[in-house]
Amino acid sequence: MQKSIKRYFALFALPTVLAFTVMFIIPFVLGVYLSFTEFTTVTDAKWVGLSNYLKAFSNKEFLNALWFTVKFTVVSVLTINVFAFLLAMLLTRGKKGTNLFRTIFFMPNLIGGIVLGYIWQLIINGILIKFDVTLTSSANYGFWGLVVLMNWQLIGYMMIIYIAGIQNVSKDVIEAAMIDGSTRFGILRNVTIPLVMPSITICLFLSLSNSFKLFDQNLALTAGAPSKQTSMLALDIYNTFYGSVGWEGVGQAKAVVFFVLVALIALIQLVATRSKEVES
Amino acid sequence: MQKTRGRDSVVVTVLFILAVLFLAPILIVLMNSFKGKFFISDTPFKLPDAQTFIGLKNYTGGVAKIGFFNAFGNSLFITVCSVAVIVLLTAMTAWYITRVKTKFTKMLYFIFVFSMIVPFQMVMFTMSKVANILHVDNLVGIIFIYLGFGAGLSVFLFSGFVKSIPLEIEEADLIDGCNPVQSFFKVVLPILKPIAITVAILNVMWIWNDYLLPMLVIGTEHRTIPIAIQYLKGGYGSIDMGAMMAMLVLAILPIVIFYLFCQKYIIEGVVAGAVKG
């Protein structure tokens, strides 16, 4: 059977493989190479070794963006997952109307980042104006604005995944624990949470990588203001490429660092999933 | 019994308040879209009154300013064509590399999976340069780019599903005299339908909302909706808040309609994609 299919490579696989090679593999390899060179277009690259990386790590804006992104990611991941888990607990009690609530909580997730950014710009500025400040008066406002926006967007998404996980926990296990005299909190801590661990890992990873790679929302809400203090990594890389001439190599070096960080997060997630999951 | 009922009503009340809070931002934007542009930023939480209400002027003005219907058409064209191409071609590719086991197909699969963790910023500059050189930096060419960049996740999801299809079904079909092409389209593709819906939903959500890729490749010449919204800010110094509110509403509307009609598929698709990805 394998033999008879094999001849059809050109029909089945070639179009995808061609597009994938031209639009992903070549740009990726070229990107790694260019991070060690100085260039303005792709064809005039001059090898400069590690100098782009040195420049990137001595670049205040990059370090600031890195620190801002880490802080933002930690706070977002914690708040999103706590709220999403609590909501999922409330929505898995088999009450009427839960479907309607689920529908509403999930909806913001479908709206694009640019649109989300401008919606929240209006709301947050509307509140801050009562205190005679705006979103861009201080980096703190931008930070918490992004956290609120991210919560609004992702809570419903994570909630859906938690609901699926909680619904998989068999009622017998919970009943057995109740007969043994466990308290509600005890059941949550010793039965429910260990059994929904796979969902927790998925949600932690999804919210982590979504927060870490945030771009559109950042661009629309504050665009980095005041003075690039609220730029996250993705936005800083974009600005390095397209905001200042002669910095393309540094931009590409920053992008490689960004890629390595994202890959590390994915790797840690993979290891964590394999080790933490409990057989249910 | 009495006690549980009391607790139930507390839960429902809490959920109800939260639901209102979740909907509030969208309703506030909707409300402001009917107000004159100078009455929005300062008092966004006030209902329109006789002085501030201006009917549909923000809508007509905004639509003309950013060419909303053009942008809508561009977004629709790019999304529908790219998703159709991605679903069909990556299903075929996934079937091929799962059924034909060679070193080459194993390596391909590995690179597809690897591409899923690469953030867009890593390749954005080089990818847009390559797109320029190959002249795919237009409304039709971008379909090819989306195929290349979206292949990783889609091939991965399809491959996982193909592995679960018993080989006997296809073998019986081949003995009946079908060639692999007939066998794929008549037997395999219908079986792939559930995962194809998941792949389609995930790609629709990505491509419809995507800002940076079309911005770098096509620019503001043929704007998609996200680019048109951002253009409203960039192109005119201070933002026309009235037009902005109206355009935000028009940008959200198609998504809400799509969601209400395909809610079940969207939620299932997103969960399936998350769990497997």
HADDOCK unambig.tbl for C-alpha pairs under 7 A between the chains (distance, minus, plus):
assign (segid A and resid 1 and name CA) (segid B and resid 171 and name CA) 6.93 0.50 0.50
assign (segid A and resid 2 and name CA) (segid B and resid 99 and name CA) 6.39 0.50 0.50
assign (segid A and resid 2 and name CA) (segid B and resid 100 and name CA) 5.34 0.50 0.50
assign (segid A and resid 4 and name CA) (segid B and resid 180 and name CA) 6.97 0.50 0.50
assign (segid A and resid 5 and name CA) (segid B and resid 180 and name CA) 5.75 0.50 0.50
assign (segid A and resid 6 and name CA) (segid B and resid 100 and name CA) 6.21 0.50 0.50
assign (segid A and resid 12 and name CA) (segid B and resid 92 and name CA) 5.06 0.50 0.50
assign (segid A and resid 12 and name CA) (segid B and resid 93 and name CA) 5.32 0.50 0.50
assign (segid A and resid 12 and name CA) (segid B and resid 96 and name CA) 6.35 0.50 0.50
assign (segid A and resid 13 and name CA) (segid B and resid 92 and name CA) 6.61 0.50 0.50
assign (segid A and resid 13 and name CA) (segid B and resid 93 and name CA) 4.38 0.50 0.50
assign (segid A and resid 13 and name CA) (segid B and resid 96 and name CA) 6.60 0.50 0.50
assign (segid A and resid 16 and name CA) (segid B and resid 89 and name CA) 6.30 0.50 0.50
assign (segid A and resid 16 and name CA) (segid B and resid 90 and name CA) 6.44 0.50 0.50
assign (segid A and resid 16 and name CA) (segid B and resid 93 and name CA) 6.78 0.50 0.50
assign (segid A and resid 16 and name CA) (segid B and resid 147 and name CA) 6.74 0.50 0.50
assign (segid A and resid 16 and name CA) (segid B and resid 148 and name CA) 6.55 0.50 0.50
assign (segid A and resid 16 and name CA) (segid B and resid 151 and name CA) 6.95 0.50 0.50
assign (segid A and resid 19 and name CA) (segid B and resid 144 and name CA) 6.17 0.50 0.50
assign (segid A and resid 19 and name CA) (segid B and resid 145 and name CA) 6.73 0.50 0.50
assign (segid A and resid 19 and name CA) (segid B and resid 147 and name CA) 6.27 0.50 0.50
assign (segid A and resid 19 and name CA) (segid B and resid 148 and name CA) 4.29 0.50 0.50
assign (segid A and resid 20 and name CA) (segid B and resid 148 and name CA) 3.81 0.50 0.50
assign (segid A and resid 20 and name CA) (segid B and resid 149 and name CA) 6.39 0.50 0.50
assign (segid A and resid 20 and name CA) (segid B and resid 151 and name CA) 6.66 0.50 0.50
assign (segid A and resid 23 and name CA) (segid B and resid 127 and name CA) 5.95 0.50 0.50
assign (segid A and resid 23 and name CA) (segid B and resid 145 and name CA) 5.97 0.50 0.50
assign (segid A and resid 23 and name CA) (segid B and resid 148 and name CA) 5.31 0.50 0.50
assign (segid A and resid 23 and name CA) (segid B and resid 149 and name CA) 6.35 0.50 0.50
assign (segid A and resid 24 and name CA) (segid B and resid 148 and name CA) 6.29 0.50 0.50
assign (segid A and resid 24 and name CA) (segid B and resid 149 and name CA) 6.06 0.50 0.50
assign (segid A and resid 27 and name CA) (segid B and resid 123 and name CA) 5.52 0.50 0.50
assign (segid A and resid 27 and name CA) (segid B and resid 126 and name CA) 4.98 0.50 0.50
assign (segid A and resid 27 and name CA) (segid B and resid 127 and name CA) 5.10 0.50 0.50
assign (segid A and resid 28 and name CA) (segid B and resid 123 and name CA) 5.50 0.50 0.50
assign (segid A and resid 30 and name CA) (segid B and resid 126 and name CA) 6.81 0.50 0.50
assign (segid A and resid 31 and name CA) (segid B and resid 122 and name CA) 6.92 0.50 0.50
assign (segid A and resid 31 and name CA) (segid B and resid 123 and name CA) 6.19 0.50 0.50
assign (segid A and resid 31 and name CA) (segid B and resid 126 and name CA) 6.14 0.50 0.50
assign (segid A and resid 101 and name CA) (segid B and resid 19 and name CA) 6.53 0.50 0.50
assign (segid A and resid 104 and name CA) (segid B and resid 19 and name CA) 6.48 0.50 0.50
assign (segid A and resid 105 and name CA) (segid B and resid 19 and name CA) 6.74 0.50 0.50
assign (segid A and resid 105 and name CA) (segid B and resid 22 and name CA) 6.52 0.50 0.50
assign (segid A and resid 110 and name CA) (segid B and resid 205 and name CA) 6.71 0.50 0.50
assign (segid A and resid 110 and name CA) (segid B and resid 255 and name CA) 6.94 0.50 0.50
assign (segid A and resid 111 and name CA) (segid B and resid 252 and name CA) 6.61 0.50 0.50
assign (segid A and resid 112 and name CA) (segid B and resid 209 and name CA) 4.60 0.50 0.50
assign (segid A and resid 114 and name CA) (segid B and resid 226 and name CA) 6.14 0.50 0.50
assign (segid A and resid 115 and name CA) (segid B and resid 248 and name CA) 6.23 0.50 0.50
assign (segid A and resid 119 and name CA) (segid B and resid 25 and name CA) 6.71 0.50 0.50
assign (segid A and resid 119 and name CA) (segid B and resid 29 and name CA) 6.72 0.50 0.50
assign (segid A and resid 122 and name CA) (segid B and resid 41 and name CA) 6.71 0.50 0.50
assign (segid A and resid 123 and name CA) (segid B and resid 25 and name CA) 6.95 0.50 0.50
assign (segid A and resid 126 and name CA) (segid B and resid 41 and name CA) 6.32 0.50 0.50
assign (segid A and resid 126 and name CA) (segid B and resid 42 and name CA) 6.27 0.50 0.50
assign (segid A and resid 126 and name CA) (segid B and resid 43 and name CA) 6.44 0.50 0.50
assign (segid A and resid 126 and name CA) (segid B and resid 44 and name CA) 5.70 0.50 0.50
assign (segid A and resid 129 and name CA) (segid B and resid 42 and name CA) 6.86 0.50 0.50
assign (segid A and resid 161 and name CA) (segid B and resid 271 and name CA) 6.07 0.50 0.50
assign (segid A and resid 202 and name CA) (segid B and resid 275 and name CA) 6.79 0.50 0.50
assign (segid A and resid 234 and name CA) (segid B and resid 121 and name CA) 6.53 0.50 0.50
assign (segid A and resid 255 and name CA) (segid B and resid 121 and name CA) 5.91 0.50 0.50
assign (segid A and resid 255 and name CA) (segid B and resid 122 and name CA) 4.78 0.50 0.50
assign (segid A and resid 256 and name CA) (segid B and resid 122 and name CA) 6.02 0.50 0.50
assign (segid A and resid 259 and name CA) (segid B and resid 118 and name CA) 6.00 0.50 0.50
assign (segid A and resid 259 and name CA) (segid B and resid 119 and name CA) 6.08 0.50 0.50
assign (segid A and resid 259 and name CA) (segid B and resid 122 and name CA) 6.21 0.50 0.50
assign (segid A and resid 262 and name CA) (segid B and resid 117 and name CA) 6.96 0.50 0.50
assign (segid A and resid 263 and name CA) (segid B and resid 117 and name CA) 6.05 0.50 0.50
